[in-house]
Amino acid sequence: MKKILGIVVLGLMIGFLTSCSDNDKTEKPKEKSPAEVRLEKQTQDVKNCVKTLGQGVYKDKSLSWKLDSCNATN
C-alpha cells in the first residue's frame, strides 16, 4: 500500500514539475495595443482621467474613447 502511494505521489510531482516548466516556453509576451502605447505617453492628469472613466458608467467604452474624452494627445 505504501509503495503504491509513493508511486502515485512521485508521479504527481513529476507531472507538476513538467507542466510548470512547459508553460514558460509556450507563453508569448503580449503586444500592447496602439491605445495602450498612447496611454503610456500621457501626463498623469490624463491617466487619472482615464482611470476615473474606467470606474464609472463609461467602464465599457474602449480605451481610445476614454483617451479622446480626456483630451489626450497623440
Biopython code that builds the backbone (N, CA, C, O; Angstrom):
import numpy as np
from Bio.PDB.StructureBuilder import StructureBuilder

atoms = [
    (1, "MET", "N", (0.828, -1.201, 0.000)),
    (1, "MET", "CA", (0.000, 0.000, 0.000)),
    (1, "MET", "C", (0.868, 1.259, 0.000)),
    (1, "MET", "O", (0.618, 2.198, -0.756)),
    (2, "LYS", "N", (1.893, 1.267, 0.859)),
    (2, "LYS", "CA", (2.784, 2.425, 0.920)),
    (2, "LYS", "C", (3.544, 2.597, -0.391)),
    (2, "LYS", "O", (3.806, 3.718, -0.828)),
    (3, "LYS", "N", (3.889, 1.485, -1.003)),
    (3, "LYS", "CA", (4.632, 1.544, -2.260)),
    (3, "LYS", "C", (3.775, 2.169, -3.361)),
    (3, "LYS", "O", (4.273, 2.977, -4.147)),
    (4, "ILE", "N", (2.495, 1.804, -3.426)),
    (4, "ILE", "CA", (1.580, 2.355, -4.428)),
    (4, "ILE", "C", (1.376, 3.850, -4.183)),
    (4, "ILE", "O", (1.389, 4.648, -5.121)),
    (5, "LEU", "N", (1.190, 4.220, -2.924)),
    (5, "LEU", "CA", (1.008, 5.629, -2.573)),
    (5, "LEU", "C", (2.251, 6.448, -2.932)),
    (5, "LEU", "O", (2.137, 7.572, -3.420)),
    (6, "GLY", "N", (3.416, 5.889, -2.694)),
    (6, "GLY", "CA", (4.667, 6.557, -3.036)),
    (6, "GLY", "C", (4.799, 6.772, -4.536)),
    (6, "GLY", "O", (5.249, 7.828, -4.980)),
    (7, "ILE", "N", (4.406, 5.772, -5.312)),
    (7, "ILE", "CA", (4.470, 5.871, -6.773)),
    (7, "ILE", "C", (3.507, 6.938, -7.278)),
    (7, "ILE", "O", (3.847, 7.708, -8.177)),
    (8, "VAL", "N", (2.306, 6.989, -6.704)),
    (8, "VAL", "CA", (1.315, 7.992, -7.109)),
    (8, "VAL", "C", (1.817, 9.393, -6.797)),
    (8, "VAL", "O", (1.720, 10.292, -7.632)),
    (9, "VAL", "N", (2.356, 9.582, -5.589)),
    (9, "VAL", "CA", (2.878, 10.902, -5.201)),
    (9, "VAL", "C", (4.038, 11.299, -6.101)),
    (9, "VAL", "O", (4.118, 12.448, -6.535)),
    (10, "LEU", "N", (4.925, 10.378, -6.383)),
    (10, "LEU", "CA", (6.058, 10.658, -7.264)),
    (10, "LEU", "C", (5.582, 11.039, -8.666)),
    (10, "LEU", "O", (6.113, 11.965, -9.279)),
    (11, "GLY", "N", (4.586, 10.323, -9.163)),
    (11, "GLY", "CA", (4.030, 10.634, -10.483)),
    (11, "GLY", "C", (3.400, 12.025, -10.523)),
    (11, "GLY", "O", (3.575, 12.764, -11.492)),
    (12, "LEU", "N", (2.672, 12.372, -9.474)),
    (12, "LEU", "CA", (2.068, 13.710, -9.408)),
    (12, "LEU", "C", (3.135, 14.802, -9.366)),
    (12, "LEU", "O", (2.991, 15.837, -10.017)),
    (13, "MET", "N", (4.195, 14.576, -8.608)),
    (13, "MET", "CA", (5.270, 15.575, -8.519)),
    (13, "MET", "C", (5.949, 15.766, -9.869)),
    (13, "MET", "O", (6.223, 16.895, -10.276)),
    (14, "ILE", "N", (6.216, 14.681, -10.553)),
    (14, "ILE", "CA", (6.862, 14.774, -11.868)),
    (14, "ILE", "C", (5.944, 15.484, -12.857)),
    (14, "ILE", "O", (6.397, 16.326, -13.632)),
    (15, "GLY", "N", (4.661, 15.148, -12.832)),
    (15, "GLY", "CA", (3.701, 15.806, -13.719)),
    (15, "GLY", "C", (3.604, 17.290, -13.446)),
    (15, "GLY", "O", (3.532, 18.090, -14.379)),
    (16, "PHE", "N", (3.601, 17.669, -12.176)),
    (16, "PHE", "CA", (3.530, 19.080, -11.808)),
    (16, "PHE", "C", (4.768, 19.835, -12.276)),
    (16, "PHE", "O", (4.657, 20.931, -12.826)),
    (17, "LEU", "N", (5.935, 19.259, -12.063)),
    (17, "LEU", "CA", (7.176, 19.935, -12.462)),
    (17, "LEU", "C", (7.278, 20.100, -13.969)),
    (17, "LEU", "O", (7.721, 21.146, -14.444)),
    (18, "THR", "N", (6.881, 19.098, -14.723)),
    (18, "THR", "CA", (6.968, 19.221, -16.181)),
    (18, "THR", "C", (5.940, 20.195, -16.727)),
    (18, "THR", "O", (6.206, 20.879, -17.715)),
    (19, "SER", "N", (4.771, 20.273, -16.105)),
    (19, "SER", "CA", (3.769, 21.222, -16.604)),
    (19, "SER", "C", (4.180, 22.655, -16.291)),
    (19, "SER", "O", (3.902, 23.554, -17.085)),
    (20, "CYS", "N", (4.826, 22.889, -15.167)),
    (20, "CYS", "CA", (5.284, 24.245, -14.827)),
    (20, "CYS", "C", (6.414, 24.692, -15.743)),
    (20, "CYS", "O", (6.429, 25.847, -16.169)),
    (21, "SER", "N", (7.340, 23.831, -16.053)),
    (21, "SER", "CA", (8.458, 24.213, -16.905)),
    (21, "SER", "C", (8.009, 24.396, -18.353)),
    (21, "SER", "O", (8.611, 25.185, -19.081)),
    (22, "ASP", "N", (6.979, 23.697, -18.781)),
    (22, "ASP", "CA", (6.479, 23.798, -20.144)),
    (22, "ASP", "C", (5.771, 25.126, -20.380)),
    (22, "ASP", "O", (5.835, 25.659, -21.488)),
    (23, "ASN", "N", (5.100, 25.675, -19.374)),
    (23, "ASN", "CA", (4.362, 26.925, -19.531)),
    (23, "ASN", "C", (5.280, 28.102, -19.834)),
    (23, "ASN", "O", (4.882, 29.025, -20.545)),
    (24, "ASP", "N", (6.500, 28.084, -19.307)),
    (24, "ASP", "CA", (7.423, 29.189, -19.554)),
    (24, "ASP", "C", (7.787, 29.281, -21.029)),
    (24, "ASP", "O", (8.015, 30.378, -21.540)),
    (25, "LYS", "N", (7.845, 28.170, -21.707)),
    (25, "LYS", "CA", (8.265, 28.146, -23.104)),
    (25, "LYS", "C", (7.123, 28.497, -24.055)),
    (25, "LYS", "O", (7.363, 29.057, -25.125)),
    (26, "THR", "N", (5.888, 28.176, -23.680)),
    (26, "THR", "CA", (4.776, 28.366, -24.596)),
    (26, "THR", "C", (4.148, 29.746, -24.512)),
    (26, "THR", "O", (3.484, 30.170, -25.458)),
    (27, "GLU", "N", (4.337, 30.459, -23.410)),
    (27, "GLU", "CA", (3.726, 31.781, -23.279)),
    (27, "GLU", "C", (4.496, 32.799, -24.109)),
    (27, "GLU", "O", (5.724, 32.870, -24.055)),
    (28, "LYS", "N", (3.753, 33.580, -24.872)),
    (28, "LYS", "CA", (4.359, 34.632, -25.675)),
    (28, "LYS", "C", (4.051, 35.967, -25.013)),
    (28, "LYS", "O", (2.970, 36.148, -24.453)),
    (29, "PRO", "N", (4.988, 36.896, -25.072)),
    (29, "PRO", "CA", (4.710, 38.206, -24.486)),
    (29, "PRO", "C", (3.565, 38.898, -25.226)),
    (29, "PRO", "O", (3.500, 38.872, -26.455)),
    (30, "LYS", "N", (2.673, 39.512, -24.468)),
    (30, "LYS", "CA", (1.523, 40.179, -25.065)),
    (30, "LYS", "C", (1.964, 41.525, -25.639)),
    (30, "LYS", "O", (2.595, 42.329, -24.953)),
    (31, "GLU", "N", (1.627, 41.751, -26.882)),
    (31, "GLU", "CA", (1.950, 43.025, -27.512)),
    (31, "GLU", "C", (0.913, 44.060, -27.102)),
    (31, "GLU", "O", (-0.269, 43.748, -26.951)),
    (32, "LYS", "N", (1.366, 45.285, -26.924)),
    (32, "LYS", "CA", (0.468, 46.358, -26.492)),
    (32, "LYS", "C", (-0.289, 46.919, -27.687)),
    (32, "LYS", "O", (0.240, 47.034, -28.792)),
    (33, "SER", "N", (-1.530, 47.260, -27.429)),
    (33, "SER", "CA", (-2.357, 47.857, -28.478)),
    (33, "SER", "C", (-1.910, 49.313, -28.680)),
    (33, "SER", "O", (-1.243, 49.881, -27.815)),
    (34, "PRO", "N", (-2.270, 49.905, -29.803)),
    (34, "PRO", "CA", (-1.925, 51.313, -30.027)),
    (34, "PRO", "C", (-2.486, 52.235, -28.935)),
    (34, "PRO", "O", (-1.861, 53.234, -28.579)),
    (35, "ALA", "N", (-3.659, 51.896, -28.413)),
    (35, "ALA", "CA", (-4.247, 52.719, -27.352)),
    (35, "ALA", "C", (-3.432, 52.618, -26.071)),
    (35, "ALA", "O", (-3.283, 53.607, -25.354)),
    (36, "GLU", "N", (-2.899, 51.427, -25.773)),
    (36, "GLU", "CA", (-2.071, 51.270, -24.570)),
    (36, "GLU", "C", (-0.764, 52.037, -24.697)),
    (36, "GLU", "O", (-0.287, 52.632, -23.730)),
    (37, "VAL", "N", (-0.190, 52.021, -25.889)),
    (37, "VAL", "CA", (1.040, 52.784, -26.132)),
    (37, "VAL", "C", (0.748, 54.276, -25.982)),
    (37, "VAL", "O", (1.534, 55.024, -25.400)),
    (38, "ARG", "N", (-0.391, 54.688, -26.515)),
    (38, "ARG", "CA", (-0.796, 56.101, -26.421)),
    (38, "ARG", "C", (-1.002, 56.518, -24.967)),
    (38, "ARG", "O", (-0.647, 57.632, -24.582)),
    (39, "LEU", "N", (-1.574, 55.625, -24.160)),
    (39, "LEU", "CA", (-1.803, 55.923, -22.746)),
    (39, "LEU", "C", (-0.493, 56.123, -22.000)),
    (39, "LEU", "O", (-0.397, 56.993, -21.135)),
    (40, "GLU", "N", (0.517, 55.326, -22.328)),
    (40, "GLU", "CA", (1.811, 55.438, -21.654)),
    (40, "GLU", "C", (2.458, 56.807, -21.871)),
    (40, "GLU", "O", (3.219, 57.273, -21.022)),
    (41, "LYS", "N", (2.161, 57.452, -22.996)),
    (41, "LYS", "CA", (2.789, 58.736, -23.336)),
    (41, "LYS", "C", (2.101, 59.936, -22.690)),
    (41, "LYS", "O", (2.587, 61.061, -22.806)),
    (42, "GLN", "N", (0.969, 59.708, -22.008)),
    (42, "GLN", "CA", (0.164, 60.821, -21.493)),
    (42, "GLN", "C", (0.668, 61.309, -20.136)),
    (42, "GLN", "O", (1.433, 60.635, -19.447)),
    (43, "THR", "N", (0.205, 62.513, -19.784)),
    (43, "THR", "CA", (0.526, 63.075, -18.473)),
    (43, "THR", "C", (-0.255, 62.314, -17.402)),
    (43, "THR", "O", (-1.183, 61.563, -17.704)),
    (44, "GLN", "N", (0.137, 62.524, -16.159)),
    (44, "GLN", "CA", (-0.542, 61.860, -15.058)),
    (44, "GLN", "C", (-2.001, 62.299, -14.956)),
    (44, "GLN", "O", (-2.863, 61.511, -14.566)),
    (45, "ASP", "N", (-2.277, 63.560, -15.306)),
    (45, "ASP", "CA", (-3.664, 64.053, -15.266)),
    (45, "ASP", "C", (-4.551, 63.265, -16.231)),
    (45, "ASP", "O", (-5.672, 62.896, -15.881)),
    (46, "VAL", "N", (-4.057, 63.010, -17.430)),
    (46, "VAL", "CA", (-4.836, 62.258, -18.412)),
    (46, "VAL", "C", (-5.006, 60.813, -17.946)),
    (46, "VAL", "O", (-6.084, 60.237, -18.091)),
    (47, "LYS", "N", (-3.949, 60.229, -17.387)),
    (47, "LYS", "CA", (-4.043, 58.861, -16.880)),
    (47, "LYS", "C", (-5.073, 58.763, -15.766)),
    (47, "LYS", "O", (-5.830, 57.795, -15.702)),
    (48, "ASN", "N", (-5.105, 59.759, -14.890)),
    (48, "ASN", "CA", (-6.096, 59.771, -13.811)),
    (48, "ASN", "C", (-7.507, 59.890, -14.373)),
    (48, "ASN", "O", (-8.432, 59.247, -13.877)),
    (49, "CYS", "N", (-7.670, 60.706, -15.397)),
    (49, "CYS", "CA", (-8.971, 60.870, -16.037)),
    (49, "CYS", "C", (-9.439, 59.555, -16.642)),
    (49, "CYS", "O", (-10.597, 59.173, -16.472)),
    (50, "VAL", "N", (-8.557, 58.860, -17.344)),
    (50, "VAL", "CA", (-8.897, 57.581, -17.966)),
    (50, "VAL", "C", (-9.270, 56.557, -16.892)),
    (50, "VAL", "O", (-10.215, 55.786, -17.060)),
    (51, "LYS", "N", (-8.526, 56.558, -15.799)),
    (51, "LYS", "CA", (-8.825, 55.635, -14.694)),
    (51, "LYS", "C", (-10.202, 55.920, -14.107)),
    (51, "LYS", "O", (-10.959, 54.996, -13.811)),
    (52, "THR", "N", (-10.524, 57.199, -13.938)),
    (52, "THR", "CA", (-11.831, 57.580, -13.397)),
    (52, "THR", "C", (-12.956, 57.148, -14.334)),
    (52, "THR", "O", (-13.967, 56.612, -13.879)),
    (53, "LEU", "N", (-12.792, 57.373, -15.633)),
    (53, "LEU", "CA", (-13.813, 56.959, -16.599)),
    (53, "LEU", "C", (-13.973, 55.440, -16.616)),
    (53, "LEU", "O", (-15.062, 54.926, -16.873)),
    (54, "GLY", "N", (-12.898, 54.739, -16.344)),
    (54, "GLY", "CA", (-12.941, 53.283, -16.336)),
    (54, "GLY", "C", (-13.709, 52.694, -15.167)),
    (54, "GLY", "O", (-14.036, 51.507, -15.169)),
    (55, "GLN", "N", (-13.996, 53.513, -14.174)),
    (55, "GLN", "CA", (-14.703, 53.009, -12.995)),
    (55, "GLN", "C", (-16.174, 53.375, -12.987)),
    (55, "GLN", "O", (-16.934, 52.833, -12.185)),
    (56, "GLY", "N", (-16.590, 54.266, -13.844)),
    (56, "GLY", "CA", (-17.968, 54.753, -13.823)),
    (56, "GLY", "C", (-18.843, 54.137, -14.890)),
    (56, "GLY", "O", (-18.656, 52.988, -15.291)),
    (57, "VAL", "N", (-19.807, 54.930, -15.344)),
    (57, "VAL", "CA", (-20.758, 54.456, -16.351)),
    (57, "VAL", "C", (-20.084, 54.180, -17.686)),
    (57, "VAL", "O", (-20.634, 53.466, -18.525)),
    (58, "TYR", "N", (-18.905, 54.737, -17.887)),
    (58, "TYR", "CA", (-18.198, 54.568, -19.163)),
    (58, "TYR", "C", (-17.195, 53.416, -19.121)),
    (58, "TYR", "O", (-16.330, 53.327, -19.992)),
    (59, "LYS", "N", (-17.295, 52.537, -18.130)),
    (59, "LYS", "CA", (-16.312, 51.456, -17.980)),
    (59, "LYS", "C", (-16.288, 50.506, -19.174)),
    (59, "LYS", "O", (-15.272, 49.855, -19.419)),
    (60, "ASP", "N", (-17.382, 50.417, -19.917)),
    (60, "ASP", "CA", (-17.433, 49.516, -21.065)),
    (60, "ASP", "C", (-16.941, 50.159, -22.359)),
    (60, "ASP", "O", (-16.827, 49.484, -23.382)),
    (61, "LYS", "N", (-16.649, 51.448, -22.320)),
    (61, "LYS", "CA", (-16.139, 52.144, -23.512)),
    (61, "LYS", "C", (-14.689, 51.727, -23.756)),
    (61, "LYS", "O", (-14.000, 51.270, -22.845)),
    (62, "SER", "N", (-14.247, 51.889, -24.980)),
    (62, "SER", "CA", (-12.879, 51.499, -25.331)),
    (62, "SER", "C", (-11.866, 52.473, -24.732)),
    (62, "SER", "O", (-12.194, 53.603, -24.371)),
    (63, "LEU", "N", (-10.640, 52.001, -24.642)),
    (63, "LEU", "CA", (-9.567, 52.835, -24.101)),
    (63, "LEU", "C", (-9.329, 54.048, -24.989)),
    (63, "LEU", "O", (-9.071, 55.140, -24.482)),
    (64, "SER", "N", (-9.412, 53.877, -26.293)),
    (64, "SER", "CA", (-9.194, 55.021, -27.188)),
    (64, "SER", "C", (-10.295, 56.073, -27.007)),
    (64, "SER", "O", (-10.022, 57.270, -27.098)),
    (65, "TRP", "N", (-11.534, 55.637, -26.753)),
    (65, "TRP", "CA", (-12.620, 56.590, -26.498)),
    (65, "TRP", "C", (-12.354, 57.372, -25.216)),
    (65, "TRP", "O", (-12.566, 58.583, -25.164)),
    (66, "LYS", "N", (-11.891, 56.674, -24.185)),
    (66, "LYS", "CA", (-11.585, 57.341, -22.910)),
    (66, "LYS", "C", (-10.449, 58.344, -23.088)),
    (66, "LYS", "O", (-10.489, 59.440, -22.529)),
    (67, "LEU", "N", (-9.437, 57.967, -23.868)),
    (67, "LEU", "CA", (-8.329, 58.894, -24.118)),
    (67, "LEU", "C", (-8.808, 60.133, -24.864)),
    (67, "LEU", "O", (-8.409, 61.251, -24.536)),
    (68, "ASP", "N", (-9.658, 59.940, -25.858)),
    (68, "ASP", "CA", (-10.209, 61.085, -26.602)),
    (68, "ASP", "C", (-11.039, 61.966, -25.682)),
    (68, "ASP", "O", (-10.973, 63.192, -25.772)),
    (69, "SER", "N", (-11.817, 61.357, -24.801)),
    (69, "SER", "CA", (-12.677, 62.118, -23.886)),
    (69, "SER", "C", (-11.859, 62.896, -22.862)),
    (69, "SER", "O", (-12.323, 63.908, -22.337)),
    (70, "CYS", "N", (-10.678, 62.445, -22.582)),
    (70, "CYS", "CA", (-9.806, 63.134, -21.618)),
    (70, "CYS", "C", (-8.847, 64.097, -22.313)),
    (70, "CYS", "O", (-7.904, 64.593, -21.697)),
    (71, "ASN", "N", (-9.089, 64.358, -23.586)),
    (71, "ASN", "CA", (-8.267, 65.283, -24.373)),
    (71, "ASN", "C", (-6.794, 64.864, -24.428)),
    (71, "ASN", "O", (-5.895, 65.694, -24.290)),
    (72, "ALA", "N", (-6.567, 63.577, -24.628)),
    (72, "ALA", "CA", (-5.211, 63.072, -24.725)),
    (72, "ALA", "C", (-4.597, 63.464, -26.067)),
    (72, "ALA", "O", (-5.283, 63.566, -27.084)),
    (73, "THR", "N", (-3.301, 63.676, -26.034)),
    (73, "THR", "CA", (-2.574, 63.979, -27.272)),
    (73, "THR", "C", (-2.156, 62.687, -27.929)),
    (73, "THR", "O", (-2.153, 61.633, -27.294)),
    (74, "ASN", "N", (-1.797, 62.763, -29.213)),
    (74, "ASN", "CA", (-1.347, 61.570, -29.925)),
    (74, "ASN", "C", (0.087, 61.394, -29.625)),
    (74, "ASN", "O", (0.708, 60.448, -30.111)),
]
sb = StructureBuilder()
sb.init_structure("model")
sb.init_model(0)
sb.init_chain("A")
sb.init_seg("    ")
for serial, (resi, resn, name, xyz) in enumerate(atoms, 1):
    if name == "N":
        sb.init_residue(resn, " ", resi, " ")
    sb.init_atom(name, np.array(xyz, "f"), 0.0, 1.0, " ", f" {name:<3s}", serial, name[0])
structure = sb.get_structure()
